[in-house]
Amino acid sequence: MKGRKVLICSDSVSALYSIQSGSSHTFRRRCVSHSRRFIGENTEVVGEQSLTPELRLRLFTPSCRFWTERPELWPYEDPYWAIYWPGGQALSRFLLDHPAVCRGQTVLDLGSGCGASAIAAILCGAAHVVANDIDPMAAVATHMNSELNGLQPPVCLTHNIIGSPPAAFHLILLGDMFYDQSLATSLHSWLNHPGRAQFEEHAVRRLLRPLAQFELPDSVREENYGLSCSGVWSYTPEL
């Protein structure tokens, strides 16, 4: 992946939905409509209590039903898209503070979740943005969150692109993507870079350059077991 920049966070056109392989257009529209309604009924629009108060996002809050509901009653995959993770907040904040990083670029937001970093890239003038998350609900949430911010949504892909031949992206965004050892290993092989603590001693770590570190708001600290800051790093493979 030479010639590309990768931004990671440690604590890194119309939407396309791959909801069910081979399904009809009518079925897909019904699925999306049902998902939008479910998200609307079980999230709240928030923004002020994050590192990016200018972004409005539909997220879980303590007043939402499934904040305290029994997990087995949740009808979908784990809702990572319903939480604005610290790494994603730092990455989005960095882009909004430094719009030249992605202005005019083709950008991939890998593991896009709620779509905040993809939305930030669009706001900063990226020429083309793709949000990739293997949970179809994340694609729906990204579409809704784009609308909340008055934007046309990015292209949303829900198949796993890790390991596939890389497309021509100038910039790849990774926010909080190294929470699992097997996933971190897959990303390491695909992007050829280290992740969190398990790669602290990896030789390729010398290719990482710290770009910024952000102190997290009190409310974000409380939701993340006291985590106080989140950083942004740049990785460029050796030529």
N, CA and C of each residue as an Amber inpcrd file, in Angstrom:
protein
   717
   0.8320000  -1.1870000   0.0000000   0.0000000   0.0000000   0.0000000
   0.8720000   1.2430000   0.0000000   1.9050000   1.2010000  -0.8170000
   2.8490000   2.3030000  -0.8750000   2.1750000   3.5350000  -1.4470000
   2.6160000   4.6990000  -0.9690000   2.0970000   5.9440000  -1.4710000
   0.8040000   6.3870000  -0.8130000   0.3020000   5.6000000   0.1420000
  -0.9080000   5.9670000   0.8480000  -0.5640000   6.3780000   2.2670000
  -1.3910000   7.2370000   2.8160000  -1.2400000   7.6210000   4.2150000
  -2.3040000   6.9190000   5.0140000  -1.9330000   6.4100000   6.1620000
  -2.8760000   5.7580000   7.0700000  -2.8880000   6.5330000   8.3660000
  -4.0540000   6.9830000   8.7930000  -4.2050000   7.6330000  10.0870000
  -4.8980000   6.6630000  11.0180000  -4.2830000   6.4050000  12.1680000
  -4.8630000   5.4770000  13.1280000  -5.0190000   6.1690000  14.4650000
  -5.9900000   5.6980000  15.2280000  -6.1850000   6.1840000  16.5830000
  -6.0310000   5.0300000  17.5330000  -5.2340000   5.2100000  18.5670000
  -5.0790000   4.1870000  19.5860000  -5.7670000   4.6650000  20.8340000
  -6.2870000   3.8750000  21.3650000  -6.7770000   4.1590000  22.7170000
  -6.5650000   3.0340000  23.6130000  -7.8640000   4.3510000  15.1180000
  -7.8900000   4.8100000  14.1340000  -8.8680000   4.5470000  13.3550000
 -22.3780000  10.9750000  -3.2430000 -22.8900000   9.8990000  -4.1220000
 -23.9650000   9.1360000  -3.3540000 -24.5490000   8.1040000  -3.5320000
 -25.5810000   7.4430000  -2.7560000 -24.9780000   6.2790000  -2.0010000
 -25.6510000   5.9090000  -0.9610000 -25.1410000   4.8130000  -0.1410000
 -25.4590000   3.4800000  -0.7840000 -24.5670000   2.5130000  -0.6020000
 -24.7680000   1.1700000  -1.1070000 -24.8970000   0.2370000   0.0830000
 -25.9800000  -0.5180000   0.1470000 -26.1980000  -1.4270000   1.2620000
 -26.0990000  -2.8660000   0.7780000 -25.2170000  -3.6540000   1.3880000
 -25.1220000  -5.0780000   1.0850000 -25.8220000  -5.8320000   2.2130000
 -27.1360000  -5.7370000   2.2400000 -27.8800000  -6.2980000   3.3690000
 -28.0720000  -7.7990000   3.2270000 -28.3710000  -8.2450000   2.0340000
 -28.5360000  -9.6850000   1.8550000 -28.1870000 -10.0290000   0.4320000
 -27.2400000 -10.9040000   0.2610000 -26.7920000 -11.2610000  -1.0680000
 -27.9410000 -11.8450000  -1.8840000 -28.1220000 -11.3200000  -3.0910000
 -29.1430000 -11.8450000  -3.9730000 -30.5440000 -11.3630000  -3.6690000
 -30.7140000 -10.4670000  -2.7150000 -32.0520000 -10.0130000  -2.3540000
 -32.5570000  -9.0160000  -3.3690000 -33.8770000  -8.8770000  -3.4310000
 -34.4940000  -7.9730000  -4.3790000 -34.3740000  -6.5400000  -3.9020000
 -34.5610000  -5.6080000  -4.8550000 -34.4900000  -4.1970000  -4.5110000
 -35.5730000  -3.8400000  -3.5020000 -36.7760000  -4.3860000  -3.6830000
 -37.8800000  -4.0920000  -2.7580000 -37.5650000  -4.5980000  -1.3560000
 -37.0050000  -5.8040000  -1.2750000 -36.6530000  -6.3660000   0.0310000
 -35.6020000  -5.4980000   0.7160000 -34.6050000  -5.0600000  -0.0490000
 -33.5530000  -4.2170000   0.5290000 -34.1370000  -2.9150000   1.0560000
 -35.0410000  -2.3150000   0.2820000 -35.6500000  -1.0610000   0.7190000
 -36.4370000  -1.2540000   2.0070000 -37.1340000  -2.3820000   2.1320000
 -37.8900000  -2.6620000   3.3610000 -36.9550000  -2.8560000   4.5380000
 -35.8550000  -3.5550000   4.3090000 -34.8830000  -3.7660000   5.3830000
 -34.3060000  -2.4330000   5.8520000 -33.9420000  -1.5850000   4.8970000
 -33.3780000  -0.2890000   5.2500000 -34.4030000   0.5520000   5.9890000
 -35.6540000   0.5280000   5.5110000 -36.7140000   1.3020000   6.1610000
 -36.9270000   0.8390000   7.6000000 -36.9530000  -0.4870000   7.8130000
 -37.1240000  -1.0280000   9.1610000 -35.9320000  -0.6640000  10.0360000
 -34.7130000  -0.7440000   9.4830000 -33.5100000  -0.4220000  10.2560000
 -33.4910000   1.0530000  10.6380000 -33.8710000   1.9190000   9.7140000
 -33.9060000   3.3480000  10.0140000 -34.8990000   3.6350000  11.1390000
 -36.0440000   3.0060000  11.0750000 -37.0470000   3.2200000  12.1140000
 -36.5430000   2.7250000  13.4540000 -35.8980000   1.5550000  13.4670000
 -35.3770000   0.9890000  14.7150000 -34.3090000   1.9020000  15.3100000
 -33.3880000   2.3760000  14.4790000 -32.3440000   3.2700000  14.9720000
 -32.9550000   4.5570000  15.5050000 -33.9240000   5.1070000  14.7850000
 -34.5630000   6.3300000  15.2300000 -35.2530000   6.1890000  16.5730000
 -35.8320000   5.0100000  16.8210000 -36.5670000   4.7820000  18.0660000
 -35.6640000   4.4330000  19.2390000 -34.4420000   3.9950000  18.9700000
 -33.5890000   3.4740000  20.0430000 -32.2580000   4.2020000  20.2060000
 -32.1520000   5.3960000  19.6290000 -30.9750000   6.2390000  19.8220000
 -31.4360000   7.6710000  20.0600000 -30.4910000   8.5130000  20.4340000
 -30.7600000   9.9400000  20.5780000 -29.7270000  10.7360000  19.7910000
 -30.1200000  11.9040000  19.3320000 -29.1930000  12.7830000  18.6330000
 -28.3630000  13.5300000  19.6680000 -27.0420000  13.3450000  19.6080000
 -26.1380000  13.9760000  20.5670000 -24.9720000  14.6070000  19.8110000
 -24.1580000  15.3710000  20.5270000 -22.9920000  15.9770000  19.9040000
 -22.1520000  16.7920000  20.8450000 -22.7900000  17.5750000  21.6990000
 -22.0560000  18.5530000  22.5100000 -21.0620000  17.9350000  23.4760000
 -21.2860000  16.6890000  23.8970000 -20.4440000  16.0810000  24.9210000
 -19.2780000  15.2770000  24.3460000 -18.9100000  15.5150000  23.0980000
 -17.8110000  14.7870000  22.4740000 -16.6990000  15.7530000  22.0840000
 -15.6430000  15.2140000  21.4850000 -14.5580000  16.0470000  20.9720000
 -14.9640000  16.8170000  19.7190000 -16.0970000  16.4410000  19.1290000
 -16.5540000  17.0930000  17.8930000 -17.9860000  17.6090000  18.0840000
 -18.1580000  18.6680000  18.8680000 -19.5130000  19.1680000  19.1330000
 -20.2250000  19.6780000  17.8910000 -19.4740000  19.9450000  16.8110000
 -20.1130000  20.4040000  15.5800000 -20.7940000  19.2850000  14.8090000
 -20.5150000  18.0290000  15.1770000 -21.1600000  16.8860000  14.5280000
 -22.3460000  16.4070000  15.3560000 -23.4400000  16.1090000  14.6880000
 -24.6150000  15.5360000  15.3360000 -24.7200000  14.0790000  14.9240000
 -24.8760000  13.1950000  15.9070000 -24.8700000  11.7600000  15.6540000
 -25.9710000  11.0830000  16.4460000 -26.5320000  10.0330000  15.8750000
 -27.4910000   9.2010000  16.5960000 -26.7220000   8.1140000  17.3370000
 -26.8110000   8.1310000  18.6810000 -26.0230000   7.2260000  19.5110000
 -26.8500000   6.7130000  20.6760000 -26.3320000   5.6860000  21.3390000
 -26.9100000   5.2470000  22.6070000 -26.6110000   6.2780000  23.6880000
 -27.5820000   6.5340000  24.5370000 -27.3950000   7.3690000  25.7270000
 -28.0600000   6.6470000  26.9000000 -27.7780000   7.0780000  28.1250000
 -28.4000000   6.4150000  29.2790000 -29.9180000   6.4190000  29.2620000
 -30.5180000   7.3060000  28.5100000 -31.9820000   7.3400000  28.4650000
 -32.5630000   6.4200000  27.3900000 -31.6950000   5.7780000  26.6060000
 -32.1680000   4.8580000  25.5700000 -32.5020000   3.4990000  26.1810000
 -33.4900000   2.8590000  25.6190000 -33.9860000   1.5770000  26.1620000
 -32.8750000   0.5450000  26.3250000 -32.0440000   0.3770000  25.2850000
 -31.0770000  -0.7120000  25.3080000 -29.8030000  -0.3640000  26.0750000
 -29.7680000   0.8100000  26.6880000 -28.6510000   1.1190000  27.5810000
 -28.6690000   0.2040000  28.7970000 -29.8770000  -0.1330000  29.2420000
 -30.0280000  -0.9760000  30.4360000 -30.7840000  -2.2670000  30.1580000
 -31.2810000  -2.4400000  28.9440000 -32.0550000  -3.6350000  28.6070000
 -31.1610000  -4.8690000  28.5930000 -31.7570000  -6.0440000  28.7900000
 -31.0020000  -7.2880000  28.7380000 -30.3960000  -7.4720000  27.3420000
 -29.1040000  -7.7910000  27.2570000 -28.4330000  -7.8890000  25.9540000
 -29.1010000  -8.8590000  24.9940000 -29.6700000  -9.9420000  25.5110000
 -30.2520000 -10.9490000  24.6270000 -31.4860000 -10.4440000  23.8840000
 -32.0300000  -9.3170000  24.3100000 -33.1920000  -8.7490000  23.6270000
 -32.8030000  -7.8850000  22.4300000 -31.5160000  -7.5770000  22.3080000
 -31.0540000  -6.7980000  21.1580000 -31.1450000  -7.6660000  19.9010000
 -31.8510000  -7.2270000  18.8500000 -32.1430000  -8.1050000  17.7140000
 -31.0890000  -8.1280000  16.6070000 -30.0110000  -7.4060000  16.7570000
 -29.0030000  -7.3260000  15.6990000 -27.6330000  -7.7120000  16.2430000
 -26.6010000  -7.5280000  15.3930000 -25.2260000  -7.7220000  15.8510000
 -24.8890000  -6.6560000  16.9000000 -23.7950000  -6.8800000  17.6370000
 -23.4000000  -5.9000000  18.6630000 -23.3370000  -4.5000000  18.0530000
 -23.9680000  -3.5160000  18.6910000 -24.1170000  -2.1810000  18.0870000
 -22.9120000  -1.2630000  18.2920000 -21.7690000  -1.6560000  17.7310000
 -20.5930000  -0.7890000  17.8340000 -20.8430000   0.5730000  17.1920000
 -21.7400000   0.6090000  16.2210000 -22.0600000   1.8470000  15.5140000
 -22.8150000   2.8500000  16.3970000 -23.3440000   2.3980000  17.5130000
 -24.1650000   3.2640000  18.3680000 -23.3450000   3.9620000  19.4500000
 -22.0310000   3.7760000  19.4220000 -21.1340000   4.3900000  20.4060000
 -20.0690000   5.1770000  19.6560000 -19.7930000   6.3580000  20.1120000
 -18.7590000   7.2100000  19.5170000 -17.4770000   6.9670000  20.2940000
 -16.6890000   6.0220000  19.8210000 -15.5120000   5.5580000  20.5360000
 -14.4430000   6.6480000  20.6130000 -13.6290000   6.6600000  21.6740000
 -12.6090000   7.7100000  21.8380000 -11.6740000   7.8560000  20.6470000
 -11.2520000   6.7280000  20.0690000 -10.3650000   6.8160000  18.9150000
 -11.0320000   7.4920000  17.7320000 -12.2920000   7.1630000  17.5070000
 -13.0330000   7.8000000  16.4340000 -13.2250000   9.2830000  16.6780000
 -13.4330000   9.6580000  17.9400000 -13.5690000  11.0720000  18.2710000
 -12.2660000  11.8280000  17.9870000 -11.1500000  11.2680000  18.4020000
  -9.8640000  11.9280000  18.1770000  -9.5610000  12.0440000  16.6920000
  -9.8410000  10.9850000  15.9430000  -9.5680000  10.9930000  14.5160000
 -10.4280000  12.0370000  13.8000000 -11.6980000  12.0890000  14.1460000
 -12.5890000  13.0690000  13.5350000 -12.1760000  14.4920000  13.9030000
 -11.8040000  14.6940000  15.1790000 -11.3570000  16.0160000  15.6260000
 -10.1120000  16.4580000  14.8550000  -9.1960000  15.5190000  14.6590000
  -7.9690000  15.8520000  13.9380000  -8.2780000  16.2760000  12.5090000
  -9.1540000  15.5430000  11.8370000  -9.4990000  15.9040000  10.4570000
 -10.1530000  17.2780000  10.3970000 -11.0770000  17.5360000  11.3030000
 -11.7650000  18.8280000  11.2980000 -10.8080000  19.9780000  11.6010000
  -9.7910000  19.7110000  12.4040000  -8.7940000  20.7330000  12.7240000
  -7.7700000  20.9120000  11.6090000  -7.6040000  19.8780000  10.7600000
  -6.6020000  19.9050000   9.6950000  -7.2470000  19.4370000   8.3890000
  -8.1600000  20.2080000   7.8460000  -8.9130000  19.7710000   6.6630000
  -8.0490000  19.4930000   5.4460000  -6.8720000  20.0860000   5.3670000
  -6.0080000  19.8560000   4.2100000  -5.5620000  18.4040000   4.1080000
  -5.6220000  17.6750000   5.2190000  -5.2000000  16.2670000   5.2140000
  -6.0090000  15.4500000   4.2090000  -7.2860000  15.7530000   4.0850000
  -8.1150000  14.9550000   3.1870000  -8.7850000  15.7640000   2.0850000
  -8.5320000  17.0520000   2.0200000  -9.1600000  17.8680000   0.9720000
  -8.7220000  17.3880000  -0.4110000  -9.7080000  17.0740000  -1.2480000
  -9.4340000  16.6250000  -2.6000000  -8.9560000  15.1920000  -2.7090000
  -8.9340000  14.4560000  -1.5950000  -8.4100000  13.0910000  -1.5710000
  -9.5320000  12.0540000  -1.6590000  -9.1630000  10.8420000  -2.0530000
 -10.0630000   9.7000000  -1.9330000  -9.7720000   9.0480000  -0.5860000
 -10.8160000   8.8490000   0.2150000 -10.6490000   8.4640000   1.6150000
 -11.4460000   7.1990000   1.9200000 -10.8270000   6.2770000   2.6360000
 -11.5000000   5.0840000   3.1520000 -11.5610000   5.1700000   4.6660000
 -12.7700000   5.0890000   5.2180000 -12.9570000   4.9930000   6.6650000
 -13.2550000   3.5290000   6.9640000 -12.2500000   2.8160000   7.4580000
 -12.3620000   1.3750000   7.6800000 -12.8640000   1.0990000   9.0910000
 -13.8910000   0.2630000   9.2170000 -14.5250000   0.0560000  10.5100000
 -15.2420000   1.3250000  10.9190000 -16.0750000   1.8340000  10.0230000
 -16.5920000   3.2050000  10.1180000 -17.6070000   3.4310000  11.2230000
 -18.2580000   2.3760000  11.7200000 -19.1810000   2.5400000  12.8400000
 -20.2720000   3.5510000  12.5560000 -20.3740000   4.5750000  13.3940000
 -21.4140000   5.5890000  13.2420000 -21.1540000   6.5160000  12.0650000
 -19.9730000   6.4270000  11.4540000 -19.6670000   7.2260000  10.2720000
 -19.0790000   8.5850000  10.5530000 -18.7070000   8.8750000  11.8010000
 -18.2390000  10.2170000  12.1560000 -17.0000000  10.6350000  11.3790000
 -16.0150000   9.7510000  11.2570000 -14.7860000  10.1280000  10.5580000
 -15.0340000  10.3080000   9.0620000 -15.8930000   9.4840000   8.4910000
 -16.2590000   9.6590000   7.0830000 -16.9670000  10.9930000   6.8850000
 -17.8590000  11.3400000   7.8070000 -18.5670000  12.6180000   7.7440000
 -17.5860000  13.7740000   7.8660000 -16.6230000  13.6500000   8.7830000
 -15.6130000  14.6920000   8.9430000 -14.8150000  14.8640000   7.6540000
 -14.4740000  13.7510000   6.9990000 -13.7190000  13.8300000   5.7500000
 -14.5220000  14.5580000   4.6710000 -15.8240000  14.2870000   4.6130000
 -16.6780000  14.9750000   3.6400000 -16.7070000  16.4680000   3.9350000
 -16.8720000  16.8180000   5.2070000 -16.9010000  18.2280000   5.5960000
 -15.5920000  18.9380000   5.2570000 -14.4940000  18.1840000   5.2540000
 -13.1910000  18.7690000   4.9690000 -12.8760000  18.8230000   3.4800000
 -13.8100000  18.4060000   2.6490000 -13.6280000  18.5500000   1.2150000
 -13.0030000  17.3760000   0.5070000 -13.0810000  16.1680000   1.0890000
 -12.5610000  14.9880000   0.3990000 -13.2990000  14.8050000  -0.9280000
 -12.5680000  14.3760000  -1.9440000 -13.1720000  14.2050000  -3.2600000
 -14.1090000  13.0130000  -3.3080000 -13.7780000  11.9640000  -2.5790000
 -14.5900000  10.7350000  -2.5890000 -14.3380000  10.0010000  -1.2770000
 -15.4010000   9.5860000  -0.6040000 -15.2780000   8.9270000   0.6930000
 -16.0520000   7.6100000   0.6660000 -15.3990000   6.5580000   1.1480000
 -16.0340000   5.2490000   1.3020000 -15.9990000   4.8800000   2.7770000
 -17.1530000   4.5220000   3.3260000 -17.2570000   4.0400000   4.7050000
 -17.4850000   2.5320000   4.6600000 -16.5810000   1.7830000   5.2800000
 -16.6750000   0.3240000   5.2640000 -16.8440000  -0.2140000   6.6740000
 -17.9250000  -0.9580000   6.8850000 -18.1760000  -1.6360000   8.1570000
 -18.9740000  -2.8850000   7.8400000 -18.6030000  -4.0110000   8.4530000
 -19.2520000  -5.2750000   8.1010000 -20.6520000  -5.4110000   8.6830000
 -21.0700000  -4.4830000   9.5400000 -22.4260000  -4.4920000  10.0820000
 -23.3160000  -3.6130000   9.2090000 -24.3260000  -4.1790000   8.5330000
 -25.2160000  -3.3620000   7.7020000 -25.9050000  -2.2470000   8.4750000
 -26.1270000  -2.4430000   9.7720000 -26.7520000  -1.3790000  10.5670000
 -25.8480000  -0.1530000  10.6500000 -24.5400000  -0.3540000  10.5950000
 -23.6150000   0.7750000  10.6070000 -23.7860000   1.6060000   9.3400000
 -24.0390000   0.9440000   8.2150000 -24.2610000   1.6730000   6.9690000
 -25.5170000   2.5280000   7.0600000 -26.5660000   1.9720000   7.6470000
 -27.8020000   2.7270000   7.8110000 -27.5760000   3.9020000   8.7510000
 -26.8670000   3.6580000   9.8590000 -26.5840000   4.7230000  10.8170000
 -25.7380000   5.8240000  10.1740000 -24.7570000   5.4440000   9.3670000
 -23.9310000   6.4340000   8.6770000 -24.7690000   7.2860000   7.7370000
 -25.6940000   6.6510000   7.0370000 -26.5880000   7.3710000   6.1400000
 -27.4240000   8.3830000   6.9350000 -27.9840000   7.9440000   8.0540000
 -28.8180000   8.8280000   8.8820000 -27.9950000   9.9570000   9.4950000
 -26.7890000   9.6440000   9.9550000 -25.9470000  10.6720000  10.5650000
 -25.4740000  11.6940000   9.5320000 -25.2460000  11.2500000   8.3070000
 -24.8980000  12.1980000   7.2460000 -26.0440000  13.1720000   7.0260000
 -27.2470000  12.6430000   6.9880000 -28.4230000  13.4940000   6.7990000
 -28.5650000  14.4920000   7.9450000 -28.2800000  14.0430000   9.1700000
 -28.3570000  14.9410000  10.3300000 -27.4250000  16.1400000  10.1720000
 -26.3190000  15.9220000   9.4830000 -25.3350000  16.9820000   9.3060000
 -25.4610000  17.6860000   7.9580000 -26.5740000  17.4530000   7.2740000
 -26.8500000  18.1350000   6.0250000 -25.9650000  17.7300000   4.8710000
 -25.5160000  16.4560000   4.8740000 -24.5750000  16.0000000   3.8580000
 -25.1290000  14.8340000   3.0630000 -24.6800000  14.7240000   1.8170000
 -24.8920000  13.5050000   1.0680000 -24.0140000  12.4240000   1.7000000
 -24.5350000  11.2350000   1.9120000 -23.7510000  10.1950000   2.5900000
 -22.6130000   9.6850000   1.7310000 -21.5940000   9.1230000   2.3740000
 -20.5280000   8.4670000   1.6050000 -21.0430000   7.1630000   1.0210000
 -20.2780000   6.5780000   0.1430000 -20.5560000   5.2110000  -0.2900000
 -20.3320000   4.3030000   0.9130000 -21.2960000   3.4460000   1.2200000
 -21.1980000   2.5530000   2.3770000 -21.1180000   1.1160000   1.9010000
 -20.0280000   0.4520000   2.2150000 -19.8180000  -0.9460000   1.8470000
 -19.8360000  -1.8120000   3.0920000 -20.5200000  -2.9540000   3.0260000
 -20.6430000  -3.7920000   4.2150000 -19.9820000  -5.1630000   4.0680000
 -19.2460000  -5.3820000   2.9870000 -18.4740000  -6.6210000   2.9230000
 -17.0890000  -6.3630000   3.5110000 -16.4400000  -7.4150000   3.9490000
 -15.1240000  -7.2980000   4.5810000 -14.0620000  -7.0890000   3.5020000
 -13.4820000  -5.8980000   3.4610000 -12.4810000  -5.6130000   2.4260000
 -11.0620000  -5.8830000   2.9040000 -10.9000000  -6.2420000   4.1850000
  -9.5580000  -6.5350000   4.6910000  -9.0230000  -7.7790000   3.9910000
  -7.8710000  -7.6710000   3.4030000  -7.2810000  -8.7850000   2.6760000
  -7.5090000  -8.7220000   1.1810000  -8.4390000  -7.8750000   0.7460000
  -8.6990000  -7.7290000  -0.6810000  -7.6660000  -6.7910000  -1.2920000
  -7.4780000  -6.8390000  -2.6030000  -6.5310000  -5.9020000  -3.2280000
  -6.9310000  -4.4670000  -2.9180000  -6.0150000  -3.6510000  -2.4470000
  -6.3690000  -2.2820000  -2.0550000  -6.7820000  -1.4310000  -3.2430000
  -7.8440000  -0.6690000  -3.0580000  -8.2660000   0.2710000  -4.0840000
  -7.3860000   1.5140000  -4.0110000  -7.6430000   2.4440000  -4.9060000
  -6.7770000   3.6190000  -5.0080000  -7.1850000   4.7040000  -4.0240000
  -7.0110000   4.4430000  -2.7340000  -7.3030000   5.4360000  -1.7130000
  -6.0330000   6.2050000  -1.3570000  -6.1610000   7.5210000  -1.2750000
  -5.0330000   8.3250000  -0.8280000  -4.8570000   8.2580000   0.6860000
  -5.9750000   8.1090000   1.3850000  -5.9620000   8.1870000   2.8450000
  -6.8680000   7.1040000   3.4180000  -6.3560000   6.3530000   4.3810000
  -7.1380000   5.3220000   5.0720000  -7.2360000   5.7030000   6.5370000
  -8.4560000   5.7170000   7.0570000  -8.7130000   6.0970000   8.4430000
  -9.0580000   4.8630000   9.2570000  -8.4100000   4.7250000  10.4190000
  -8.6770000   3.6140000  11.3300000  -8.8900000   4.1800000  12.7280000
 -10.1030000   4.1310000  13.2190000 -10.3890000   4.6120000  14.5630000
 -10.8110000   3.4790000  15.4760000 -10.0180000   3.2040000  16.5110000
 -10.3340000   2.1380000  17.4770000 -10.5700000   0.7960000  16.7870000
  -9.6580000   0.4120000  15.9190000  -9.8060000  -0.8460000  15.1830000
  -8.9120000  -1.9570000  15.7000000  -8.1880000  -1.7250000  16.8110000
  -7.2470000  -2.7310000  17.2900000  -7.6400000  -3.2770000  18.6600000
  -8.9420000  -3.4840000  18.8300000  -9.4550000  -3.9660000  20.1100000
  -9.4170000  -5.4800000  20.2250000  -9.1720000  -6.1720000  19.1260000
  -9.2050000  -7.6320000  19.1070000  -7.9180000  -8.1460000  18.4660000
  -7.3000000  -9.1720000  19.0830000  -6.0050000  -9.6720000  18.6230000
  -6.0670000 -10.1810000  17.1880000  -7.0900000 -10.9800000  16.8610000
  -7.1570000 -11.5340000  15.5130000  -7.4080000 -10.4410000  14.4800000
  -8.2590000  -9.4760000  14.8060000  -8.5110000  -8.3660000  13.8940000
  -7.2570000  -7.5250000  13.7180000  -6.5550000  -7.2720000  14.8100000
  -5.3220000  -6.4940000  14.7380000  -4.2890000  -7.1870000  13.8510000
  -4.2070000  -8.5170000  13.9620000  -3.2660000  -9.2670000  13.1390000
  -3.6290000  -9.1630000  11.6660000  -4.9350000  -9.2570000  11.3610000
  -5.3770000  -9.1380000   9.9740000  -5.0650000  -7.7540000   9.4140000
  -5.3250000  -6.7390000  10.2150000  -5.0390000  -5.3740000   9.7740000
  -3.5400000  -5.1600000   9.6070000  -2.7820000  -5.7330000  10.5190000
  -1.3180000  -5.6080000  10.4500000  -0.7960000  -6.1940000   9.1420000
  -1.3290000  -7.3400000   8.7620000  -0.8810000  -7.9820000   7.5280000
  -1.3220000  -7.1940000   6.3050000  -2.5410000  -6.6670000   6.3620000
  -3.0910000  -5.9550000   5.2000000  -2.4430000  -4.5830000   5.0160000
  -2.3430000  -3.8460000   6.0970000  -1.7910000  -2.4960000   6.0240000
  -0.3010000  -2.4520000   6.3250000   0.2070000  -3.5550000   6.9020000
   1.6240000  -3.6540000   7.2350000   2.0150000  -2.6500000   8.3080000
   1.1720000  -2.5570000   9.3580000   1.5290000  -1.6640000  10.4690000
   1.0300000  -2.2410000  11.7850000   1.6160000  -1.7750000  12.9400000
   1.2180000  -2.2670000  14.2490000  -0.0800000  -1.6550000  14.7280000
  -0.6330000  -2.2790000  15.7470000  -1.8700000  -1.7570000  16.2940000
  -1.6750000  -1.2030000  17.6820000  -2.3370000  -1.8050000  18.6510000
  -2.2440000  -1.2900000  20.0140000  -1.0590000  -1.9320000  20.7400000
  -1.2610000  -2.2360000  22.0250000  -0.1540000  -2.6640000  22.8770000
   0.5300000  -3.9280000  22.3650000  -0.2500000  -4.8290000  21.7220000
   0.3500000  -6.0880000  21.3030000   1.4320000  -5.8890000  20.2450000
   1.4990000  -4.6960000  19.6110000   2.5150000  -4.4250000  18.6160000
   3.4980000  -3.3590000  19.0730000   3.5290000  -3.0810000  20.3690000
   4.3920000  -2.0120000  20.8820000   5.8550000  -2.2340000  20.5110000
   6.2970000  -3.4820000  20.4850000   7.7040000  -3.7580000  20.2290000
   7.9720000  -4.1360000  18.7790000   6.9550000  -4.0660000  17.9320000
   7.1400000  -4.4590000  16.5400000   8.0510000  -3.4560000  15.8330000
   8.9420000  -3.9720000  14.9730000   9.9220000  -3.1120000  14.3130000
   9.2700000  -2.0450000  13.4450000   8.1280000  -2.3580000  12.8780000
   7.4820000  -1.4040000  11.9730000   6.9340000  -0.1910000  12.7190000
   6.9270000  -0.2730000  14.0440000   6.4470000   0.8580000  14.8280000
   7.2680000   2.1200000  14.5580000   8.4980000   1.9500000  14.1070000
   9.3310000   3.1190000  13.8060000   8.7580000   3.9400000  12.6600000
   7.8240000   3.3670000  11.9100000   7.2020000   4.0830000  10.7990000
   6.0010000   4.8980000  11.2390000   5.6480000   4.8210000  12.5170000
   4.5310000   5.6010000  13.0330000   5.0080000   6.9650000  13.5030000
   4.2350000   7.9810000  13.1760000   4.5740000   9.3400000  13.6020000
   3.3940000   9.9430000  14.3440000   3.5790000  10.3280000  15.6110000
   2.4510000  10.9180000  16.3450000   2.0720000  12.2790000  15.7550000
   0.7810000  12.4730000  15.5740000   0.2850000  13.7240000  14.9980000
  -0.4070000  14.6080000  16.0230000  -1.1650000  13.9820000  16.9210000
  -1.9250000  14.7820000  17.8870000  -2.3820000  13.8980000  19.0270000
  -2.6360000  14.5340000  20.1560000  -3.2380000  13.8500000  21.3010000
  -4.2930000  14.7650000  21.8960000  -5.4500000  14.1750000  22.2190000
  -6.5750000  14.9660000  22.6910000  -7.0120000  14.5050000  24.0740000
  -7.2370000  15.4570000  24.9580000  -7.8330000  15.1630000  26.2450000
  -9.3290000  14.9260000  26.0450000  -9.8430000  13.8440000  26.5750000
 -11.2380000  13.4930000  26.3870000 -12.1400000  14.2560000  27.3530000
 -13.3420000  14.6410000  26.9180000 -14.2960000  15.2870000  27.8220000
 -14.6410000  14.3730000  28.9950000 -15.0630000  14.9670000  30.0930000
 -15.3630000  14.1960000  31.3030000 -16.3900000  13.1020000  31.0360000
 -17.4280000  13.4130000  30.2680000 -18.4710000  12.4190000  30.0110000
 -17.9280000  11.2290000  29.2370000 -16.9810000  11.4650000  28.3240000
 -16.3760000  10.3770000  27.5590000 -15.4730000   9.5460000  28.4580000
 -14.7730000  10.1850000  29.3720000 -13.9410000   9.4500000  30.3290000
 -14.7930000   8.5100000  31.1770000 -15.9150000   9.0160000  31.6390000
 -16.7980000   8.2120000  32.4940000 -17.3150000   6.9880000  31.7530000
 -17.5870000   7.1320000  30.4690000 -18.1220000   6.0250000  29.6810000
 -17.0430000   5.0440000  29.2600000 -15.7680000   5.4130000  29.4230000
 -14.6650000   4.5690000  28.9650000 -13.6820000   4.2580000  30.0840000
 -14.2370000   4.0380000  31.2680000 -13.4660000   3.5460000  32.4080000
 -12.2740000   4.4400000  32.7520000 -12.4580000   5.7400000  32.6240000
 -11.4290000   6.6690000  33.0360000 -10.3760000   6.9830000  31.9950000
 -10.5020000   6.4190000  30.8020000  -9.5500000   6.7430000  29.7400000
  -9.5070000   8.2540000  29.5560000  -8.3240000   8.8440000  29.6200000
  -8.2380000  10.3030000  29.6790000  -7.8770000  10.9750000  28.3630000
  -7.2500000  10.2400000  27.4380000  -6.8430000  10.8850000  26.1920000
  -6.8320000   9.8650000  25.0570000  -6.7970000  10.3880000  23.8380000
  -6.7300000   9.5430000  22.6470000  -5.8380000  10.2240000  21.6270000
  -5.0040000   9.4380000  20.9510000  -4.0110000  10.0050000  20.0430000
  -4.2310000   9.6110000  18.6010000  -3.6590000  10.4000000  17.7040000
  -3.7120000  10.1560000  16.2720000  -2.2810000   9.9790000  15.7680000
  -2.0880000   8.9480000  14.9420000  -0.7640000   8.6310000  14.4120000
  -0.8250000   8.5320000  12.8920000   0.2770000   8.8280000  12.2500000
   0.3820000   8.6520000  10.7990000   1.3350000   7.5160000  10.5120000
   0.9430000   6.6840000   9.5470000   1.7960000   5.5710000   9.1480000
   1.9840000   5.6160000   7.6350000   3.2220000   5.5640000   7.1920000
   3.5400000   5.5130000   5.7710000   4.5510000   4.3920000   5.5550000
   4.2320000   3.3840000   4.7370000   5.1800000   2.2880000   4.5180000
   6.4720000   2.7810000   3.9090000   7.5400000   2.0480000   4.1630000
   8.8240000   2.3770000   3.5480000   8.7680000   2.0860000   2.0520000
   9.3290000   2.9600000   1.2710000   9.3460000   2.7720000  -0.1830000
  10.4780000   1.8440000  -0.5950000
